[in-house]
Amino acid sequence: MSLVLAIDPGTVESAYCAYEPITQRIAFAATVPNGDMLNVLDGWARPITGPRPTCAIEMIASYGMAVGAEVFDTCVWIGRFSERWSSRSGGAEAHRVFRREVKLHLCG
């Protein structure tokens, strides 16, 4: 399996990393303003060399609690990131992953 480009979206900034599933190591990580994250997606969706990574974006989960505007702003960014990945990668879908799944995989 190739790299996984994993994105933790936020209202203003988002964190991302390149995760190597075989070695279970993070090859690269950064936090950038959301507008810049769109450019990051462009580069990873069409790499100059090597295979395109799989894109995974953390998705908001509902636990029945009231949420504020920031949660909805983050949802808008998730949609923008997903659409950007799909349009730049030739139609490949970005996988939406819930935090609980990530924690279970990494921490057991």
Kinemage of the C-alpha trace (Angstrom):
@kinemage 1
@onewidth
@group {chain A} dominant
@subgroup {mainchain}
@vectorlist {calphas} color= white
{ca met a 1} P 0.000 0.000 0.000
{ca ser a 2} L 1.238 3.465 -0.826
{ca leu a 3} L 1.322 6.441 1.483
{ca val a 4} L -1.801 7.766 3.137
{ca leu a 5} L -2.276 11.514 3.100
{ca ala a 6} L -4.204 12.029 6.344
{ca ile a 7} L -5.905 15.351 7.070
{ca asp a 8} L -7.197 16.620 10.408
{ca pro a 9} L -9.385 19.547 9.322
{ca gly a 10} L -10.028 22.628 11.383
{ca thr a 11} L -11.925 25.876 11.074
{ca val a 12} L -8.918 28.009 10.106
{ca glu a 13} L -5.952 25.610 9.924
{ca ser a 14} L -5.646 21.930 9.164
{ca ala a 15} L -2.959 19.435 10.044
{ca tyr a 16} L -1.838 16.770 7.627
{ca cys a 17} L 0.677 13.979 7.477
{ca ala a 18} L 2.010 11.391 5.079
{ca tyr a 19} L 1.621 8.049 6.850
{ca glu a 20} L 3.443 4.891 5.760
{ca pro a 21} L 1.120 1.962 6.595
{ca ile a 22} L 3.763 -0.750 6.185
{ca thr a 23} L 6.255 0.795 8.605
{ca gln a 24} L 3.531 2.608 10.575
{ca arg a 25} L 5.618 5.779 10.518
{ca ile a 26} L 4.835 9.373 9.720
{ca ala a 27} L 7.004 10.478 6.805
{ca phe a 28} L 5.983 14.136 6.927
{ca ala a 29} L 3.642 16.338 8.932
{ca ala a 30} L 2.640 19.993 8.971
{ca thr a 31} L -0.115 22.416 9.920
{ca val a 32} L -1.180 24.993 7.349
{ca pro a 33} L -3.952 27.547 6.824
{ca asn a 34} L -6.955 25.949 5.131
{ca gly a 35} L -6.490 27.923 1.922
{ca asp a 36} L -2.956 26.554 1.657
{ca met a 37} L -4.250 23.030 2.306
{ca leu a 38} L -6.045 23.212 -1.036
{ca asn a 39} L -2.655 23.760 -2.707
{ca val a 40} L -1.143 20.913 -0.698
{ca leu a 41} L -3.874 18.636 -2.028
{ca asp a 42} L -3.048 19.667 -5.585
{ca gly a 43} L 0.555 18.552 -5.165
{ca trp a 44} L -0.240 15.231 -3.505
{ca ala a 45} L -3.072 14.384 -5.924
{ca arg a 46} L -0.748 14.660 -8.927
{ca pro a 47} L 2.720 13.617 -7.764
{ca ile a 48} L 5.651 14.214 -10.107
{ca thr a 49} L 7.050 10.761 -9.305
{ca gly a 50} L 5.692 7.674 -7.611
{ca pro a 51} L 2.142 6.573 -6.970
{ca arg a 52} L -0.560 8.893 -5.735
{ca pro a 53} L -1.278 8.355 -2.028
{ca thr a 54} L -4.655 7.484 -0.609
{ca cys a 55} L -6.359 10.520 0.937
{ca ala a 56} L -8.120 10.195 4.299
{ca ile a 57} L -9.923 13.125 5.915
{ca glu a 58} L -11.159 13.073 9.488
{ca met a 59} L -14.930 13.428 9.516
{ca ile a 60} L -17.087 15.110 12.138
{ca ala a 61} L -19.066 12.634 14.243
{ca ser a 62} L -22.346 13.426 15.942
{ca tyr a 63} L -22.742 12.358 19.547
{ca gly a 64} L -26.085 14.065 20.100
{ca met a 65} L -24.607 17.205 21.626
{ca ala a 66} L -25.212 20.778 20.522
{ca val a 67} L -22.460 22.174 18.319
{ca gly a 68} L -21.357 25.662 17.403
{ca ala a 69} L -20.564 27.460 14.176
{ca glu a 70} L -16.970 26.192 14.233
{ca val a 71} L -18.115 22.614 13.693
{ca phe a 72} L -20.124 23.661 10.658
{ca asp a 73} L -17.182 25.700 9.325
{ca thr a 74} L -15.016 22.588 9.640
{ca cys a 75} L -17.657 20.580 7.753
{ca val a 76} L -17.493 23.087 4.902
{ca trp a 77} L -13.700 22.640 4.742
{ca ile a 78} L -14.057 18.848 4.748
{ca gly a 79} L -16.292 19.176 1.702
{ca arg a 80} L -13.892 21.553 -0.033
{ca phe a 81} L -10.927 19.261 0.646
{ca ser a 82} L -12.824 16.184 -0.581
{ca glu a 83} L -13.924 17.910 -3.752
{ca arg a 84} L -10.442 19.287 -4.441
{ca trp a 85} L -8.871 15.841 -4.026
{ca ser a 86} L -11.397 14.211 -6.338
{ca ser a 87} L -11.079 16.862 -9.038
{ca arg a 88} L -7.276 16.872 -8.995
{ca ser a 89} L -6.728 13.112 -8.704
{ca gly a 90} L -8.761 12.032 -11.701
{ca gly a 91} L -11.862 11.181 -9.718
{ca ala a 92} L -10.339 9.248 -6.803
{ca glu a 93} L -12.455 9.680 -3.702
{ca ala a 94} L -11.073 10.997 -0.435
{ca his a 95} L -11.964 8.583 2.351
{ca arg a 96} L -13.779 10.126 5.297
{ca val a 97} L -12.603 8.557 8.524
{ca phe a 98} L -13.983 9.062 12.018
{ca arg a 99} L -11.591 9.897 14.854
{ca arg a 100} L -12.691 6.802 16.758
{ca glu a 101} L -11.504 4.579 13.868
{ca val a 102} L -8.126 6.305 13.772
{ca lys a 103} L -7.617 5.969 17.523
{ca leu a 104} L -8.598 2.308 17.421
{ca his a 105} L -6.122 1.608 14.602
{ca leu a 106} L -3.228 3.489 16.157
{ca cys a 107} L -3.793 2.732 19.841
{ca gly a 108} L -5.644 -0.584 19.802
